Each structure stands twice: as C-alpha cells, then as structure tokens.
C-alpha cells in the first residue's frame, strides 16, 4: 500500500502533469468505493472464514494492477484509465479493510492497545519500504514498480492463507445459507448500525473519525504531493521522502505504545488533542518552513496520526462484541474513508481557488473549531480505552 500511495498520485501530477483538481478527483476515485462497499464488506467478513476471504481479496488486486501494467507496457495511459484503476483498486480495498481489521479480535481487551500497535508497526514499516521503492520513480519505469506490486500482493495472499488455513469443520460451520443470505445480510448490517446508535461514545468516535478523514486525511492525500511539487519544487524523491518521514512518526509512537503495560486512561481526550495538534501542524507547514524544519514537522504529524489511529481502533475494539467486529470496523472505516475522498476533492478545489498555503490555514482553523466543540460537548472527551468488567 505504501507503493500505491506514492505511485498513483504521482502518475497524475508527475507523469500526466495534471492540475490539483484532477489529483483530488483521482483520489476520490480510490476512496469513494468505501462509501458503497465497506459496510457490505464488513457483513461478508463476519460470515466467512476471514483468512481465506482475505487471501482471495489480495489476489483480486491482480485485476486493476495487472491491467494498469499492461497499459504501461503498451505505452498508452490516460487519466480516464487511471480513474478506472482507482475505482477497481478502491473497491477491493473496501472489502480488505474490515476483513483485515477483524483479525484483531483474537487479542484480550486489556492488551488490545499492544495488539493494535504491533499491527500498525508492521503495517507502516511495510508502507515505509513501499515509499522507499516508489521514490525511485524518477529513475525507474512505473511498469517495473507495478510488477513489483503484483509480486507483493501474491506473496501476501499466500502467507495469509498459510497463517489462517480453512479447516473442513470451520468451512461447514461458516457456510452461509443461500435461501436467506440477502435477508440476513441486511439484518446484520442493521445490527451494526444500531450498535453505534445506542452507544453515544462510539457514535461520537466515528464523528471525529469522519472529521479526521475529511480534514487531516484529505489534506494529506492532496496537500503532501503538492507541498513537494509546488511549495518546494521537488519531484517524486522528495514526495517519497516526506511519506517515509511521516511513516517513521507513526512507527515511533506505536513502538512506544507496544511497551505500555496499560493503555492511556483518557483515550478519548488524547484522540481529540491529537486531532487539534495535526491542525496546528498544517498551519505551521503553510508558513513554508525550510526543508530542515519541514521534515521534523512531517514527522510530528506522523506521530500524532499514529497515536490517533491506535487510540481510535483500541476504543472501537474494546467497545464491540467479537461477532460484530468486522461490521463495527467497516462503519469505522466508512467514516474515515468516507470523509477522505470528500476532503481530498474539496482540498484540491480549494487549493486551485485560494492557493495552497491559504487552504492549509483554512483547514487549521476548522480543525481548531471542531476540537473545541468536541471538548466542550462530546462524551468522547471522557471515554476510556478499556471497558469496565461490569460492562
């Protein structure tokens, strides 16, 4: 995924040399399928053997990535083709996310923060390696990177299948009933939504997650490549370097969380403060600091982003029953990746309208307002990371 996060946007702004609004539209094409398919993806994951299902999903990535590889081999790639690639890739990812997230259900509640942190460390180390590989776009043909991406997906599918083998008795137990599968799917989807409706803390958690997707994630998807290209006149190497530094921040904070015996008691409060801190960092970056200061700011941005991810997922997994974990994760992902495409599109349009630095300042002020409102009125401010035994 690290390779994908650099390669895809750079094909738009670096290879096709299109405007920021096109970049926002391209990111929208990848993220929009989450609005349509992530909730059904959570229901399907709860009903199937998660290891076998996840292994199959990784193999399905061969369709968009293989197709784009063929187009590069033929020497003809258009923006429309990139949009189709983005839609297919995003659709598969919408099913991958809840299936992968549900595997965290094997961890004990009091150790959930360590499990989440370990997963994130491994995930972002792999993403950092992907950023490093994608940073070679200035000297390596995109076709070679796409072929490397195909190899990674193949190996991932094989390893997941071997780690979570499907036993005959499990297969028989988990096979859905065809005559009532659609009706059951709708009912199970409603159960997941009711869970958030009845739990105000979870409801406000996904509210702040949506705001994170719209503001923090949206500006990150569109703003960071534009920072590299427009603000500092750099290329794919600078963009990849910023991604790597951001990832190092995420890894660092989660290495610290892994060593904590007990998770932070005031997890909700910390999540809101990390949201505010990221808005402040966006404002500082808008001042166009020197590169020597930009990299530490991006690193700190990564630290607060990593902390927020761990806190949000820990709160979520400790508030939901195991048999609804995939559905809860899909709703969480819907809010995050539902806000992100809208944020990416709005950010791209706003940058063209008022300029990059002015757009960053506007986002920072909106973040401040939401943080103050959440601190004063939201039950999330008082949420702890682990449920009490009585709950």
C-alpha positions in Angstrom: 0.0 0.0 0.0 2.9 2.3 0.6 4.0 1.9 -3.0 0.4 2.6 -4.1 0.1 5.8 -2.1 3.1 7.3 -3.8 2.8 5.8 -7.3 -0.9 6.5 -8.0 -1.0 10.3 -7.2 2.4 10.8 -8.8 1.2 9.3 -12.0 -1.4 12.1 -12.0 0.7 15.1 -11.1 4.2 13.9 -12.1 3.6 11.7 -15.2 0.5 13.1 -16.7 1.2 16.6 -15.2 -2.4 17.4 -14.4 -3.8 20.1 -12.0 -4.6 19.7 -8.3 -8.3 19.3 -9.0 -7.5 16.3 -11.2 -5.5 14.9 -8.3 -8.4 15.3 -6.0 -10.7 13.6 -8.4 -8.2 10.7 -8.8 -8.0 10.3 -5.0 -11.8 10.4 -4.9 -11.9 7.5 -7.3 -9.9 5.3 -5.0 -11.6 6.3 -1.8 -15.3 6.7 -2.9 -15.9 2.9 -3.3 -15.6 2.7 0.5 -18.8 4.6 0.8 -20.6 1.9 -1.3 -18.9 -1.3 -0.3 -17.2 -1.1 3.1 -20.4 -1.8 5.0 -21.3 -4.9 3.0 -17.7 -5.9 3.2 -17.9 -5.9 7.0 -21.0 -8.1 6.9 -19.5 -10.6 4.5 -16.3 -10.8 6.5 -18.3 -11.6 9.7 -19.9 -14.5 7.8 -16.9 -16.1 6.1 -13.6 -17.6 7.2 -11.6 -14.4 7.4 -8.2 -15.8 6.4 -9.4 -17.5 3.2 -11.5 -14.5 2.3 -8.7 -12.0 2.9 -6.3 -14.2 0.8 -8.7 -14.2 -2.1 -9.1 -10.4 -1.9 -5.4 -9.9 -2.2 -5.4 -12.0 -5.3 -8.2 -9.8 -6.8 -5.7 -6.9 -6.8 -4.2 -8.5 -9.8 -7.1 -7.2 -11.9 -6.5 -3.4 -11.5 -2.7 -3.6 -11.0 -2.3 -6.1 -13.8 -4.5 -4.1 -16.2 -2.5 -0.9 -15.5 0.7 -2.8 -16.1 -0.5 -3.8 -19.5 -1.4 -0.3 -20.4 2.1 1.0 -19.4 3.6 -1.9 -21.4 1.6 -0.7 -24.4 2.8 2.8 -23.8 -0.7 4.5 -23.5 -2.1 5.6 -20.2 -4.8 8.3 -19.9 -6.5 9.9 -16.9 -9.7 8.0 -17.6 -7.8 4.8 -17.4 -6.2 5.9 -14.1 -9.7 6.6 -12.7 -10.9 3.1 -13.7 -7.9 1.7 -12.0 -8.6 3.7 -8.9 -12.2 2.6 -8.7 -11.3 -1.1 -9.0 -8.5 -0.8 -6.5 -10.6 1.1 -4.0 -13.5 -1.4 -4.4 -11.3 -4.3 -3.4 -9.7 -2.3 -0.6 -13.2 -1.6 0.8 -13.6 -5.4 1.4 -10.0 -5.9 2.6 -10.1 -3.3 5.4 -12.8 -4.9 7.6 -11.6 -8.4 7.0 -8.0 -7.5 8.0 -9.2 -5.4 11.0 -11.4 -8.2 12.3 -8.3 -10.4 12.9 -7.5 -8.1 15.9 -10.4 -9.7 17.7 -8.1 -12.5 19.0 -6.4 -10.1 21.4 -7.5 -9.7 25.0 -9.2 -6.3 25.8 -6.6 -5.2 28.3 -3.9 -6.0 25.7 -5.7 -4.6 22.7 -3.6 -1.4 22.6 -0.4 -3.5 22.2 -2.0 -5.7 19.5 -3.1 -2.6 17.6 0.3 -1.0 18.0 2.1 -4.1 16.8 -0.1 -4.4 13.7 0.5 -0.8 12.9 4.2 -1.0 13.3 4.4 -3.9 10.9 2.0 -2.3 8.5 3.8 1.1 8.4 7.3 -0.5 8.2 6.0 -2.2 5.1 4.5 1.0 3.9 7.7 2.8 4.5 9.5 0.3 2.4 6.9 0.9 -0.3 7.5 4.6 -0.1 11.2 4.0 -0.5 10.7 1.8 -3.6 8.2 4.3 -5.0 10.8 7.1 -4.5 12.7 5.6 -7.4 10.1 6.8 -9.8 12.5 9.5 -11.1 14.8 6.8 -12.3 12.7 3.6 -12.6 9.9 3.0 -15.1 6.4 2.8 -13.5 5.9 -0.6 -15.2 8.7 -2.2 -13.1 7.1 -0.8 -9.9 3.7 -2.2 -10.9 5.2 -5.6 -11.5 6.9 -5.5 -8.1 3.5 -4.6 -6.6 1.9 -7.6 -8.2 4.6 -9.8 -6.6 3.9 -8.3 -3.1 0.2 -9.0 -3.4 0.8 -12.6 -4.5 3.1 -13.3 -1.5 0.7 -11.6 0.9 -2.1 -13.8 -0.3 0.0 -16.9 0.1 1.2 -16.0 3.6 -2.3 -15.1 4.8 -3.7 -18.4 3.5 -1.0 -20.4 5.3 -1.4 -18.5 8.6 -5.2 -18.9 8.6 -5.9 -22.3 7.0 -9.5 -23.2 6.4 -10.3 -26.4 8.2 -13.2 -28.6 6.9 -15.3 -28.3 10.1 -14.9 -24.5 10.1 -15.9 -24.4 6.4 -19.0 -26.4 7.1 -19.9 -24.2 10.1 -19.4 -20.9 8.4 -21.1 -21.6 5.1 -24.0 -19.1 4.6 -27.5 -20.3 3.9 -28.3 -19.3 0.2 -32.0 -19.1 0.7 -31.8 -16.3 3.2 -28.4 -14.8 2.7 -29.5 -11.5 1.3 -32.1 -11.0 4.0 -29.5 -12.0 6.7 -27.0 -9.5 5.2 -29.5 -6.6 5.5 -30.4 -7.6 9.1 -26.8 -8.0 10.1 -26.0 -4.6 8.6 -28.8 -3.0 10.6 -27.4 -4.6 13.8 -24.0 -3.0 13.2 -25.6 0.5 12.7 -27.8 0.1 15.8 -24.7 -0.7 17.8 -23.4 2.8 17.1 -26.8 4.4 17.5 -27.2 3.0 21.0 -23.6 3.8 22.2 -23.1 7.6 22.1 -19.4 7.2 22.8 -19.0 5.1 19.7 -21.2 7.4 17.7 -19.0 10.5 18.6 -15.9 8.4 17.9 -17.0 7.9 14.3 -17.9 11.6 14.1 -14.3 12.6 15.0 -13.0 9.9 12.7 -15.1 11.4 9.8 -13.6 14.8 10.6 -10.2 13.3 10.6 -10.8 11.7 7.2 -12.2 14.9 5.7 -9.7 17.3 7.1 -6.5 15.6 8.2 -6.5 12.7 5.7 -8.0 14.7 2.9 -5.3 17.4 3.1 -2.6 14.7 3.5 -3.7 12.9 0.3 -3.8 16.1 -1.8 -1.6 18.5 0.1 1.6 16.5 0.6 2.3 15.8 -3.1 1.5 19.5 -3.8 3.9 20.5 -1.0 6.6 18.5 -2.7 5.9 19.8 -6.2 4.5 23.3 -5.8 5.8 24.6 -2.5 9.4 23.2 -2.7 9.7 22.4 -6.4 10.7 18.8 -5.7 10.0 15.6 -7.5 8.9 12.0 -6.6 12.0 11.6 -4.5 11.0 14.5 -2.2 7.4 13.3 -2.1 8.5 9.7 -1.1 10.9 11.1 1.5 8.1 13.1 3.1 6.0 9.9 3.1 8.8 7.9 4.7 9.3 10.5 7.5 5.6 10.6 8.1 5.6 6.8 8.4 8.6 6.9 10.8 6.5 9.1 13.1 3.7 6.6 13.1 6.1 3.7 13.7 7.8 5.5 16.6 4.7 6.3 18.6 3.4 2.8 18.2 6.7 1.3 19.3 6.2 3.3 22.5 2.6 2.1 22.8 3.7 -1.5 22.4 5.8 -1.2 25.6 2.9 0.2 27.7 1.5 -2.2 30.2 -1.7 -0.2 30.5 -3.2 2.0 27.8 -3.8 5.7 28.4 -6.9 6.0 30.7 -8.2 9.1 28.9 -8.0 7.8 25.4 -10.9 9.9 24.1 -9.3 13.1 25.3 -6.0 12.2 23.8 -7.6 11.5 20.5 -9.2 14.9 20.4 -5.9 16.6 21.3 -4.1 14.7 18.6 -6.7 15.9 16.1 -6.0 19.5 17.3 -2.3 19.1 17.1 -2.4 17.9 13.5 -4.4 21.0 12.5 -1.7 23.1 14.2 1.0 21.4 12.2 -0.9 22.0 9.0 -0.8 25.7 9.8 2.9 25.6 10.5 3.6 23.8 7.2 1.6 26.5 5.4 4.3 29.0 6.6 6.7 27.3 4.2 9.5 26.4 6.6 12.9 25.3 5.4 13.3 21.7 4.4 15.3 21.1 7.6 12.2 22.2 9.6 9.6 20.7 7.2 10.8 17.1 7.8 10.5 17.3 11.7 7.0 18.8 11.3 6.0 16.0 9.0 7.5 13.5 11.5 5.5 15.0 14.4 2.4 14.9 12.1 3.0 11.2 11.7 3.4 10.8 15.5 0.0 12.3 16.2 -1.6 10.5 13.3 -0.2 7.2 14.6 -1.4 7.9 18.1 -4.9 8.8 16.9 -5.1 5.6 14.8 -4.2 3.4 17.7 -6.5 5.2 20.2 -9.4 5.0 17.8 -9.0 1.4 16.9 -8.4 0.4 20.6 -11.5 2.2 21.7 -13.5 0.6 19.0 -12.4 -3.0 19.5 -12.9 -2.8 23.3 -16.5 -1.5 22.9 -17.9 -4.1 20.4 -18.6 -7.8 20.7 -16.5 -10.2 18.7 -19.3 -11.4 16.4 -19.8 -7.8 15.2 -16.2 -6.8 15.0 -16.0 -6.7 11.2 -19.2 -4.7 10.9 -18.1 -2.2 13.5 -14.7 -1.9 11.8 -16.4 -1.4 8.4 -18.5 1.5 9.9 -15.4 3.0 11.4 -13.6 2.7 8.0 -16.6 4.1 6.3 -16.4 7.3 8.3 -12.6 7.6 7.9 -12.5 6.8 4.1 -15.9 8.4 3.5 -14.6 11.7 4.7 -11.3 11.3 3.0 -12.4 11.4 -0.7 -14.7 14.4 0.0 -11.8 16.1 1.8 -9.4 15.3 -1.0 -11.8 16.7 -3.6 -12.6 19.8 -1.6 -8.9 20.3 -0.8 -7.9 20.1 -4.5 -10.6 22.6 -5.5 -9.8 25.0 -2.6 -6.1 24.9 -3.5 -6.9 26.0 -7.0 -9.3 28.6 -5.7 -7.3 30.4 -3.0 -3.9 28.8 -3.1 -2.1 26.0 -1.3 -1.0 28.0 1.8 -4.3 29.7 2.3 -6.1 26.4 2.0 -3.9 24.9 4.7 -4.6 27.9 7.0 -8.4 27.4 6.5 -8.2 23.7 7.3 -6.3 24.5 10.5 -8.9 27.0 11.7 -11.7 24.5 11.0 -9.8 21.8 13.0 -9.5 24.2 15.9 -13.2 24.9 16.0 -14.1 21.2 15.8 -11.7 20.3 18.6 -13.1 23.0 20.9 -16.7 21.9 20.2 -15.8 18.2 20.9 -14.0 19.0 24.1 -17.0 21.0 25.4 -19.9 18.9 24.3 -18.9 15.4 23.3 -18.9 12.3 25.5 -15.8 11.2 23.6 -13.8 13.6 25.7 -14.4 11.3 28.7 -14.1 7.9 27.0 -11.5 5.4 28.4 -9.7 2.9 26.3 -10.9 -0.3 28.1 -14.4 -1.1 29.2 -15.0 -1.9 32.8 -15.6 -5.5 33.8 -19.2 -4.7 34.6 -19.9 -3.6 31.1 
